[in-house]
């Protein structure tokens, strides 16, 4: 599913930023980008006294997956995890962000399936004022401690574990404004989504297992069920 590519893209981008931290120069960043099939560009990069790296107009694109991210301003502060040399923690804040996708189809006018709804926030037409989070990277994958993307019409909150062998255990909550819901069939969001303040609506998805064919648990307004397993009422 499309969400798999975005999550793996986030994982690869985090690893590359850490490697750039360990080898802080343009030649090292260029080498890493080639090894990981990434196209990385930015207008400016600096390091302040607190240890944060500051990027202006940074664009990271995974050419194999065809997905990426653009941010007008990004700050990333790396630190060692609880076990030094076994993991690293990245605390990041992006400003004015949108996701990138090569060869994406024309924007949809309706979203009438669960997979389309889950992938909808990662389309390039949505602008996020703030994207922030904390991830801990290990030798076999990463733990997303917090990840929050906040925009005018869409918000995303996720956390969980993602491994290099495609195994994931991720919790995703997606919020849609009244304007964004114009493209979602009423019969879908009236059943699937919870009511939120200011005419927003939301739903939650737990994605677990192999990302090539994961199981999904959907939590809606009146129910919770597992795809491929038995239906359970709240």
Secondary structure, 3 states (H helix, E strand, C coil): CHHHHHHHHHHHHHHHHHHHHHCCCHHHHHHHHHHCCEEEECCEEEECCCCEEEEEEEEEEECCCCEEEEEEEEEEEEEECCCCCCCEEEEEEEEEEEEEECCCCCCCCCCCCHHHHHHHCCCCCCCEEEEEEEEEEECCEEEEEEEEEEECCEEEEEEEEEECCCEEEEEEEEEECCCHHHHCCHHHHHHHCEECHHHCEEEEEEEEEECCCCEEEEECCCEEEECCCCEEEC
